[in-house]
Amino acid sequence: MSPQGIARVIGVGLLLFSAIVMATSGTFVVKPGYRGIEVALGRVSQDFKPEGFGLKAPFVTEIIPVSVRQQTAEELAECYSSDLQQIRVDLRLLYRIPEASVVKLFQDYDGNPFESLVAPRVQEALKEVAAMQSAELIVKNREQIKTRSLEIARRKIGSLVVLEDIVIQNIALTRELEHAIEAKMVQEQEASKSKYFQQRVQIEADTAVIRAKGEAESILIRGEALRKNPAFVDLQIVDRWDGIAPLVIGGKDQILLNLQDLERLKGPKTEPSGSRPTTPAPASAPASAPRTNKR
């Protein structure tokens, strides 16, 4: 090949290479769920780049992607309760960066926004809330601790980052404190049982008093009714009479007997000697025929 042909091939190759470099450095693609920050010669554009394909000035412009999706991060917080007990809390934080804050966060905060903005504010909020509660109440009222910490952290972070939620995964206490809380809970349960037993005994006693008062009032009412209506007693006697006439015998200490009981006490009647019975004797039955034994 002649030198002219070689030079022509080299020129075409250089043109193709330049076109490829210009195409790659002069275009960009922002992935879904991200926004692009345009930085040209150290200057940040105030407008972010949306998702999709775009053009930029080659070699002097850089597009930095920033996620606007909801993100999850874990954090370990160490704080002290109002009774000066050390508590370790395992947290899971849900947050996202709004579109309006993408450029400002890039300009004002270095590195990951979670580490530079979210995590310190959440730690501070949790320490403030824990310092107002005892260790026992922190364990019992973990939902209230979470709600209050989330409210304070959102106020501290502002609108730069949206803190969606705080999840308390675990609250770790010292071994001595756990034993003390467990013993206290057992004592409270025993006290509750004793209190319930006392209340039951008191209710039973009150019920007995109410029943006695009711019976006493019933007796008074019945006595007053009998006093006003004495004929009612006679009516009750007649209704309950069994048809046997009673007999009263004795002197000062009188005994009430009916006629049948009195006859039994007297015993059988005896006839006086030499007297004849007033009633004729019953006729004798005819003698039965003698029995013969059949062999």
C-alpha positions as CSV (number, residue, x, y, z in Angstrom):
1,M,0.0,0.0,0.0
2,S,1.3,3.4,-0.9
3,P,2.0,6.0,1.8
4,Q,-1.0,8.0,0.8
5,G,-3.3,5.0,1.3
6,I,-1.8,4.4,4.7
7,A,-2.3,8.0,5.7
8,R,-5.8,7.9,4.5
9,V,-6.6,4.8,6.7
10,I,-5.0,6.4,9.7
11,G,-7.0,9.5,9.2
12,V,-10.3,7.6,9.0
13,G,-9.4,5.7,12.1
14,L,-8.7,8.8,14.0
15,L,-11.9,10.3,13.0
16,L,-13.9,7.2,14.1
17,F,-12.1,7.2,17.4
18,S,-12.8,10.9,17.9
19,A,-16.4,10.4,17.1
20,I,-16.7,7.5,19.6
21,V,-15.0,9.5,22.3
22,M,-17.2,12.5,21.6
23,A,-20.3,10.3,21.7
24,T,-19.4,8.7,25.0
25,S,-18.3,11.8,26.8
26,G,-21.0,14.1,25.4
27,T,-23.9,11.9,26.5
28,F,-25.3,10.5,29.7
29,V,-28.0,8.2,31.0
30,V,-29.7,8.6,34.4
31,K,-31.0,5.3,35.8
32,P,-34.6,4.9,37.1
33,G,-34.9,6.1,40.7
34,Y,-32.0,8.5,40.4
35,R,-31.5,12.1,39.6
36,G,-28.4,13.6,38.0
37,I,-26.3,16.5,39.3
38,E,-24.5,18.4,36.6
39,V,-21.0,19.6,37.5
40,A,-19.1,21.6,34.8
41,L,-15.6,22.8,35.6
42,G,-16.3,22.7,39.4
43,R,-19.6,24.6,39.1
44,V,-22.8,22.8,40.2
45,S,-26.0,23.4,38.1
46,Q,-29.0,24.3,40.2
47,D,-31.2,22.0,38.1
48,F,-31.0,18.3,38.4
49,K,-31.1,15.9,35.4
50,P,-34.2,13.6,35.3
51,E,-34.2,10.0,34.4
52,G,-33.3,9.0,30.9
53,F,-30.8,10.0,28.1
54,G,-29.2,13.4,27.8
55,L,-26.4,15.5,26.3
56,K,-23.6,17.3,28.0
57,A,-20.4,19.2,27.2
58,P,-17.7,16.5,26.6
59,F,-14.7,16.3,28.9
60,V,-15.7,19.3,31.1
61,T,-19.1,18.1,32.4
62,E,-19.8,15.3,34.9
63,I,-23.2,13.9,35.8
64,I,-23.3,12.5,39.4
65,P,-26.3,10.2,40.1
66,V,-28.2,10.6,43.4
67,S,-30.8,8.1,44.5
68,V,-34.3,9.4,45.4
69,R,-35.7,6.0,46.3
70,Q,-36.5,5.0,49.9
71,Q,-33.4,3.6,51.6
72,T,-32.9,1.5,54.7
73,A,-30.0,1.7,57.0
74,E,-29.1,0.2,60.4
75,E,-27.8,2.2,63.3
76,L,-26.7,1.3,66.9
77,A,-27.4,4.0,69.5
78,E,-26.0,4.1,73.0
79,C,-27.8,6.3,75.5
80,Y,-28.4,6.7,79.2
81,S,-31.8,6.6,81.0
82,S,-32.9,9.0,83.7
83,D,-31.7,6.6,86.4
84,L,-28.2,6.6,84.7
85,Q,-28.5,3.1,83.2
86,Q,-26.7,2.5,79.9
87,I,-28.9,1.2,77.1
88,R,-28.1,0.0,73.7
89,V,-30.7,0.3,71.0
90,D,-30.6,-1.4,67.6
91,L,-32.4,0.8,65.0
92,R,-33.5,0.4,61.5
93,L,-34.1,3.8,59.7
94,L,-36.2,4.3,56.6
95,Y,-35.4,7.5,54.7
96,R,-35.4,9.1,51.2
97,I,-34.0,12.2,49.5
98,P,-36.7,14.4,47.9
99,E,-36.0,15.8,44.4
100,A,-35.9,19.4,45.7
101,S,-33.0,18.6,48.1
102,V,-30.8,16.7,45.7
103,V,-28.6,19.6,44.6
104,K,-28.5,21.3,48.1
105,L,-27.4,18.1,49.8
106,F,-24.7,17.6,47.3
107,Q,-23.4,21.1,47.8
108,D,-23.7,21.4,51.6
109,Y,-23.1,17.8,52.9
110,D,-20.1,15.7,52.1
111,G,-20.4,12.0,51.4
112,N,-23.5,9.9,52.2
113,P,-26.4,12.0,53.4
114,F,-27.3,9.3,55.9
115,E,-24.0,9.3,57.7
116,S,-23.6,13.1,57.6
117,L,-27.2,14.2,58.3
118,V,-29.7,11.5,59.3
119,A,-27.8,9.2,61.7
120,P,-26.4,12.0,64.0
121,R,-29.9,13.6,64.3
122,V,-31.6,10.3,65.1
123,Q,-28.9,9.5,67.7
124,E,-29.4,12.9,69.3
125,A,-33.2,12.6,69.4
126,L,-33.1,9.2,70.9
127,K,-30.7,10.3,73.7
128,E,-33.0,13.2,74.5
129,V,-36.0,11.0,74.8
130,A,-34.2,8.3,76.8
131,A,-32.9,10.8,79.3
132,M,-36.4,11.6,80.3
133,Q,-37.4,8.0,81.1
134,S,-36.2,5.3,83.4
135,A,-34.7,2.1,82.0
136,E,-37.8,0.1,83.0
137,L,-40.1,2.5,81.2
138,I,-38.0,2.6,78.1
139,V,-38.4,-1.2,77.8
140,K,-42.1,-1.1,78.5
141,N,-42.9,2.0,76.4
142,R,-40.7,1.3,73.4
143,E,-43.5,2.4,71.0
144,Q,-43.8,5.8,72.7
145,I,-40.0,6.1,72.7
146,K,-40.0,5.4,69.0
147,T,-42.8,7.9,68.2
148,R,-41.2,10.7,70.3
149,S,-37.7,10.1,68.8
150,L,-39.1,10.1,65.3
151,E,-40.9,13.4,65.9
152,I,-37.7,15.1,67.3
153,A,-35.5,13.7,64.6
154,R,-37.7,15.0,61.8
155,R,-37.7,18.4,63.3
156,K,-33.9,18.4,63.5
157,I,-33.4,17.1,60.0
158,G,-35.9,19.4,58.4
159,S,-37.0,19.0,54.8
160,L,-33.6,18.1,53.3
161,V,-34.2,14.4,54.0
162,V,-37.6,12.7,54.6
163,L,-37.3,10.3,57.6
164,E,-40.1,7.8,56.9
165,D,-39.9,5.7,60.0
166,I,-37.7,4.4,62.9
167,V,-37.9,0.8,63.8
168,I,-36.6,-0.3,67.2
169,Q,-35.3,-3.8,66.7
170,N,-33.8,-4.5,70.1
171,I,-33.2,-2.8,73.4
172,A,-30.2,-4.2,75.3
173,L,-29.8,-3.6,79.1
174,T,-27.0,-4.7,81.4
175,R,-27.5,-8.2,83.0
176,E,-27.8,-6.8,86.5
177,L,-30.5,-4.4,85.4
178,E,-32.5,-7.1,83.5
179,H,-32.5,-9.3,86.7
180,A,-33.6,-6.3,88.8
181,I,-36.5,-5.5,86.4
182,E,-37.5,-9.2,86.3
183,A,-37.6,-9.4,90.1
184,K,-39.6,-6.2,90.3
185,M,-42.2,-7.5,87.8
186,V,-42.6,-10.7,89.8
187,Q,-43.2,-8.7,93.0
188,E,-45.8,-6.6,91.2
189,Q,-47.6,-9.7,90.0
190,E,-47.7,-11.1,93.5
191,A,-49.0,-7.8,94.8
192,S,-51.7,-7.8,92.1
193,K,-52.8,-11.3,93.2
194,S,-53.0,-10.3,96.8
195,K,-55.0,-7.2,96.0
196,Y,-57.4,-9.3,93.9
197,F,-57.9,-11.7,96.8
198,Q,-58.5,-8.8,99.2
199,Q,-61.1,-7.3,96.8
200,R,-62.9,-10.7,96.4
201,V,-63.1,-11.1,100.2
202,Q,-64.4,-7.6,100.6
203,I,-67.0,-8.1,97.9
204,E,-68.1,-11.3,99.6
205,A,-68.4,-9.5,102.9
206,D,-70.3,-6.7,101.4
207,T,-72.7,-9.2,99.7
208,A,-73.3,-10.9,103.1
209,V,-74.0,-7.5,104.7
210,I,-76.5,-6.6,102.0
211,R,-78.2,-10.0,102.2
212,A,-78.5,-9.6,106.0
213,K,-79.9,-6.1,105.7
214,G,-82.4,-7.4,103.1
215,E,-83.6,-10.2,105.4
216,A,-83.9,-7.8,108.3
217,E,-85.9,-5.4,106.3
218,S,-88.1,-8.3,105.1
219,I,-88.8,-9.3,108.7
220,L,-89.7,-5.8,109.6
221,I,-92.0,-5.5,106.7
222,R,-93.7,-8.8,107.4
223,G,-94.0,-7.9,111.1
224,E,-95.6,-4.6,110.3
225,A,-98.0,-6.3,107.8
226,L,-99.1,-8.8,110.5
227,R,-99.5,-6.1,113.0
228,K,-101.8,-4.2,110.7
229,N,-103.7,-7.4,109.5
230,P,-103.9,-9.9,112.4
231,A,-106.5,-11.9,110.5
232,F,-103.8,-12.9,108.1
233,V,-102.3,-15.3,110.7
234,D,-105.6,-17.1,111.2
235,L,-105.9,-17.5,107.4
236,Q,-102.4,-19.0,107.3
237,I,-103.3,-21.5,110.1
238,V,-106.5,-22.5,108.3
239,D,-104.7,-23.0,105.0
240,R,-102.0,-25.2,106.6
241,W,-104.3,-27.3,108.9
242,D,-104.2,-31.0,108.1
243,G,-107.7,-31.9,109.5
244,I,-106.4,-33.3,112.9
245,A,-107.7,-31.4,115.9
246,P,-104.9,-30.6,118.4
247,L,-105.3,-31.0,122.2
248,V,-103.7,-29.0,124.9
249,I,-102.9,-30.7,128.2
250,G,-100.9,-29.7,131.2
251,G,-100.8,-26.8,133.6
252,K,-98.3,-24.0,133.4
253,D,-96.1,-25.8,130.8
254,Q,-98.8,-26.7,128.3
255,I,-98.2,-29.4,125.6
256,L,-100.0,-29.3,122.3
257,L,-101.0,-32.8,121.1
258,N,-103.4,-34.1,118.6
259,L,-106.0,-36.7,119.3
260,Q,-104.2,-39.6,117.7
261,D,-101.0,-39.0,119.6
262,L,-103.1,-38.8,122.8
263,E,-104.7,-42.2,122.1
264,R,-101.3,-43.8,121.6
265,L,-100.1,-42.4,124.9
266,K,-103.1,-43.9,126.7
267,G,-102.5,-47.4,125.4
268,P,-105.2,-50.1,124.8
269,K,-108.5,-49.9,126.7
270,T,-109.1,-52.5,129.5
271,E,-112.6,-53.8,130.4
272,P,-113.6,-53.9,134.1
273,S,-114.1,-57.3,135.7
274,G,-117.6,-58.8,135.7
275,S,-118.8,-56.5,133.0
276,R,-120.1,-57.7,129.7
277,P,-119.2,-56.3,126.4
278,T,-121.7,-54.0,125.0
279,T,-121.2,-55.2,121.5
280,P,-122.0,-58.8,120.6
281,A,-119.1,-61.1,119.9
282,P,-118.5,-61.9,116.3
283,A,-119.8,-65.2,115.2
284,S,-117.2,-67.9,115.1
285,A,-116.1,-69.1,111.7
286,P,-117.1,-72.6,110.7
287,A,-114.5,-75.2,111.5
288,S,-112.4,-76.1,108.6
289,A,-112.4,-79.7,107.4
290,P,-109.5,-81.8,108.6
291,R,-106.6,-82.0,106.3
292,T,-105.6,-85.4,105.0
293,N,-102.1,-86.1,104.0
294,K,-102.0,-87.7,100.5
295,R,-99.2,-90.1,100.0
